[in-house]
């Protein structure tokens, strides 16, 4: 193709993730490509099968199959109901922010304190985030230089949360915000420390303000919501942040209204027309 050396390096990085999603690609365009290609390969496989293409029908559990190769120590068994008697769908978790899910507890903890105490980034003296050690390998890019890098920079996201930025909006994760001196200065005031025994998704936050106040809080996004009305409002807010710029407020409202009353609908034609 006549590619230069730098472009070839990118091509190799993309190809490496085609063989299996790699965390080393987090913070680049190839991270969301993982999910896109998984969906694409699934559809491609179904279309091949529908035209008579064959494969090992027991590929998941046979020797040298998926489980044996990719999950050492896997033991096959029958699916069992959960002893607590709940449906898995009742434990579904949602992403309210367009950043790495491991950052969500930090964003929510800061947001709750900001709403309660009315501070902004200008009031910050120092902040310490206490998180599970895995954060350092996934979402601790120290100095992001792109919008995609922000998504995996817990310190940068903490600075934006202090500023009340809409972390659900895609436009928030821009090169302009990554290089904004205000947020660079803010993230330099944030320290991240590993805390033994804390849940993988949880965060404890200590905020020191210039007026002498010290605020401490924690949040854990691994716990399913119990207030379903509040959950619905948060989902609608993220939906509107993403969708209104694309199809407009009227069509977005139609989709929300259709979904809210889906069980009473005889068909989904109006929903699909609005989403098209």
TAWO-V223420 format. One record per pair of residues at least 12 apart in sequence whose ideal C-beta (glycine too) atoms are under 8 Angstrom apart, sorted by the first residue. I is the first residue (numbers start at 1). J is the second residue. D is the distance in Angstrom with one decimal. If there is no record, write none. Layout:
# TAWO-V223420
i->I j->J d->D
i->I j->J d->D
This chain:
# TAWO-V223420
i->13 j->25 d->6.4
i->13 j->28 d->7.5
i->13 j->30 d->6.4
i->14 j->30 d->5.3
i->14 j->33 d->7.1
i->17 j->30 d->5.0
i->17 j->33 d->6.5
i->17 j->34 d->6.1
i->17 j->37 d->7.9
i->18 j->37 d->6.5
i->21 j->34 d->3.9
i->21 j->38 d->7.9
i->23 j->137 d->7.0
i->23 j->138 d->6.4
i->26 j->100 d->7.3
i->26 j->138 d->6.5
i->26 j->139 d->7.6
i->26 j->152 d->4.9
i->27 j->141 d->5.6
i->27 j->144 d->7.0
i->27 j->146 d->7.5
i->27 j->148 d->5.4
i->27 j->149 d->4.6
i->27 j->151 d->6.8
i->27 j->152 d->4.4
i->27 j->153 d->7.9
i->28 j->148 d->5.8
i->29 j->148 d->6.5
i->31 j->148 d->7.1
i->61 j->76 d->4.6
i->90 j->224 d->6.8
i->91 j->224 d->4.9
i->92 j->224 d->6.9
i->93 j->221 d->6.6
i->93 j->222 d->6.9
i->93 j->224 d->6.4
i->94 j->225 d->8.0
i->94 j->231 d->7.1
i->94 j->234 d->7.5
i->94 j->235 d->6.1
i->95 j->238 d->7.7
i->96 j->108 d->7.7
i->96 j->168 d->6.1
i->96 j->234 d->5.1
i->96 j->235 d->7.5
i->96 j->237 d->7.7
i->96 j->238 d->5.3
i->97 j->157 d->7.7
i->97 j->167 d->4.1
i->97 j->168 d->5.7
i->97 j->238 d->7.8
i->98 j->151 d->6.8
i->98 j->167 d->6.6
i->98 j->168 d->5.9
i->98 j->169 d->7.1
i->98 j->170 d->5.9
i->98 j->172 d->7.0
i->98 j->173 d->6.1
i->98 j->242 d->7.9
i->99 j->139 d->7.8
i->99 j->150 d->7.2
i->99 j->151 d->4.6
i->99 j->152 d->7.5
i->99 j->157 d->5.3
i->99 j->167 d->6.2
i->99 j->173 d->7.4
i->100 j->138 d->6.4
i->100 j->139 d->4.3
i->100 j->151 d->5.7
i->100 j->152 d->5.1
i->100 j->154 d->7.9
i->101 j->201 d->6.9
i->101 j->221 d->7.1
i->102 j->131 d->7.6
i->102 j->134 d->7.3
i->102 j->135 d->5.6
i->102 j->138 d->5.7
i->102 j->139 d->4.9
i->102 j->154 d->7.4
i->102 j->200 d->7.4
i->102 j->201 d->6.4
i->103 j->139 d->5.3
i->103 j->151 d->8.0
i->103 j->152 d->7.9
i->103 j->154 d->4.9
i->103 j->157 d->4.9
i->104 j->201 d->7.4
i->104 j->221 d->4.5
i->105 j->131 d->8.0
i->105 j->201 d->5.9
i->105 j->202 d->5.2
i->105 j->203 d->3.8
i->105 j->218 d->7.7
i->105 j->219 d->4.3
i->105 j->220 d->5.8
i->105 j->221 d->4.8
i->106 j->129 d->5.6
i->106 j->131 d->7.3
i->106 j->154 d->5.9
i->106 j->157 d->6.8
i->106 j->158 d->5.6
i->106 j->161 d->7.2
i->106 j->203 d->4.2
i->106 j->205 d->6.3
i->106 j->219 d->7.5
i->107 j->157 d->5.9
i->107 j->158 d->7.4
i->107 j->161 d->4.7
i->107 j->167 d->5.6
i->108 j->219 d->4.6
i->108 j->221 d->6.5
i->109 j->203 d->5.7
i->109 j->204 d->7.7
i->109 j->205 d->4.5
i->109 j->217 d->4.9
i->109 j->218 d->6.1
i->109 j->219 d->3.9
i->110 j->158 d->6.1
i->110 j->161 d->4.0
i->110 j->162 d->5.9
i->110 j->205 d->6.1
i->110 j->207 d->7.2
i->111 j->161 d->5.7
i->112 j->217 d->6.5
i->112 j->219 d->7.1
i->113 j->205 d->7.4
i->113 j->207 d->6.3
i->113 j->215 d->5.2
i->113 j->217 d->5.4
i->114 j->161 d->7.2
i->114 j->162 d->6.8
i->114 j->164 d->6.3
i->117 j->213 d->7.4
i->117 j->215 d->6.4
i->119 j->162 d->7.3
i->119 j->207 d->7.8
i->119 j->209 d->5.9
i->120 j->162 d->6.7
i->120 j->163 d->6.1
i->120 j->164 d->6.7
i->121 j->159 d->6.1
i->121 j->162 d->4.3
i->121 j->163 d->4.1
i->121 j->182 d->7.0
i->121 j->183 d->8.0
i->121 j->186 d->5.1
i->123 j->209 d->4.9
i->123 j->210 d->5.5
i->123 j->211 d->6.9
i->124 j->159 d->7.9
i->124 j->162 d->5.6
i->124 j->186 d->6.5
i->124 j->189 d->5.6
i->124 j->207 d->7.1
i->124 j->208 d->7.7
i->124 j->209 d->6.7
i->124 j->210 d->7.3
i->125 j->189 d->7.0
i->125 j->208 d->4.5
i->125 j->209 d->5.9
i->125 j->210 d->5.0
i->126 j->189 d->5.2
i->126 j->190 d->7.8
i->126 j->191 d->7.4
i->126 j->208 d->4.5
i->127 j->158 d->6.2
i->127 j->162 d->7.6
i->127 j->189 d->6.1
i->127 j->190 d->4.6
i->127 j->191 d->7.2
i->127 j->205 d->6.8
i->127 j->206 d->6.7
i->127 j->207 d->5.2
i->127 j->208 d->6.9
i->128 j->190 d->7.6
i->128 j->191 d->4.8
i->128 j->192 d->7.8
i->128 j->193 d->6.2
i->128 j->205 d->7.5
i->128 j->206 d->4.5
i->129 j->154 d->6.4
i->129 j->155 d->7.6
i->129 j->158 d->6.4
i->129 j->190 d->6.5
i->129 j->191 d->7.1
i->129 j->192 d->4.9
i->129 j->193 d->7.0
i->129 j->203 d->6.0
i->129 j->204 d->7.5
i->129 j->205 d->5.8
i->130 j->193 d->5.4
i->130 j->194 d->7.8
i->130 j->195 d->4.1
i->130 j->198 d->6.7
i->130 j->203 d->7.0
i->130 j->204 d->4.0
i->130 j->205 d->7.5
i->130 j->206 d->7.4
i->131 j->154 d->7.3
i->131 j->192 d->6.5
i->131 j->193 d->7.6
i->131 j->194 d->6.8
i->131 j->195 d->6.4
i->131 j->198 d->6.6
i->131 j->202 d->7.5
i->131 j->203 d->5.3
i->131 j->204 d->7.7
i->132 j->194 d->7.0
i->132 j->195 d->7.0
i->132 j->198 d->5.2
i->132 j->199 d->6.8
i->132 j->200 d->4.8
i->132 j->201 d->7.9
i->132 j->202 d->7.3
i->133 j->194 d->4.0
i->133 j->196 d->8.0
i->134 j->200 d->6.1
i->135 j->154 d->6.2
i->135 j->192 d->6.7
i->135 j->194 d->7.7
i->136 j->192 d->7.3
i->136 j->194 d->7.0
i->138 j->152 d->6.8
i->139 j->152 d->4.6
i->139 j->153 d->6.9
i->139 j->154 d->5.0
i->140 j->152 d->7.7
i->140 j->153 d->7.1
i->140 j->154 d->5.7
i->140 j->155 d->7.3
i->140 j->192 d->6.0
i->141 j->153 d->4.2
i->141 j->156 d->7.7
i->142 j->155 d->7.2
i->143 j->184 d->7.4
i->144 j->156 d->5.6
i->144 j->178 d->4.7
i->145 j->175 d->7.2
i->145 j->178 d->5.6
i->145 j->179 d->6.6
i->146 j->175 d->5.3
i->146 j->178 d->5.5
i->147 j->172 d->7.9
i->147 j->173 d->3.7
i->147 j->174 d->4.5
i->147 j->175 d->5.8
i->147 j->177 d->6.8
i->147 j->178 d->6.1
i->148 j->173 d->6.8
i->149 j->178 d->5.9
i->150 j->172 d->7.7
i->150 j->173 d->4.9
i->150 j->174 d->8.0
i->150 j->177 d->6.3
i->150 j->178 d->5.3
i->151 j->173 d->5.7
i->153 j->187 d->7.2
i->154 j->190 d->8.0
i->154 j->192 d->6.1
i->155 j->187 d->4.0
i->155 j->190 d->4.2
i->155 j->192 d->6.4
i->156 j->178 d->7.3
i->156 j->183 d->5.9
i->156 j->187 d->4.8
i->158 j->186 d->7.8
i->158 j->187 d->7.0
i->158 j->190 d->5.0
i->158 j->205 d->7.9
i->159 j->183 d->4.8
i->159 j->186 d->3.2
i->159 j->187 d->4.6
i->159 j->189 d->7.7
i->159 j->190 d->6.5
i->160 j->172 d->6.9
i->160 j->177 d->7.2
i->160 j->183 d->6.2
i->160 j->186 d->7.9
i->162 j->186 d->6.4
i->162 j->207 d->7.9
i->163 j->182 d->7.6
i->163 j->183 d->7.6
i->163 j->186 d->7.3
i->165 j->177 d->7.9
i->166 j->241 d->6.1
i->168 j->237 d->6.6
i->168 j->238 d->4.2
i->168 j->241 d->4.3
i->168 j->242 d->7.1
i->169 j->241 d->4.5
i->169 j->242 d->7.5
i->170 j->241 d->7.8
i->170 j->242 d->6.5
i->171 j->245 d->7.9
i->199 j->220 d->5.6
i->199 j->222 d->5.6
i->200 j->222 d->7.1
i->201 j->220 d->6.2
i->201 j->221 d->5.2
i->201 j->222 d->4.0
i->202 j->218 d->6.5
i->202 j->219 d->6.8
i->202 j->220 d->3.9
i->202 j->221 d->7.6
i->202 j->222 d->6.8
i->203 j->218 d->6.5
i->203 j->219 d->5.9
i->203 j->220 d->7.8
i->204 j->216 d->7.3
i->204 j->217 d->7.5
i->204 j->218 d->4.3
i->205 j->217 d->5.5
i->205 j->218 d->6.9
i->205 j->219 d->7.8
i->232 j->260 d->7.9
i->236 j->256 d->5.8
i->239 j->252 d->7.1
i->239 j->255 d->7.8
i->239 j->256 d->6.7
i->240 j->252 d->5.9
i->240 j->256 d->7.9
i->243 j->255 d->7.3
i->247 j->274 d->7.7
i->247 j->275 d->7.9
i->251 j->274 d->4.8
i->251 j->275 d->7.9
i->254 j->270 d->7.1
i->254 j->271 d->7.9
i->254 j->274 d->4.2
i->255 j->271 d->6.4
i->255 j->274 d->4.9
i->255 j->275 d->5.7
i->258 j->270 d->5.9
i->258 j->271 d->4.0
i->258 j->274 d->6.8
i->259 j->271 d->7.0
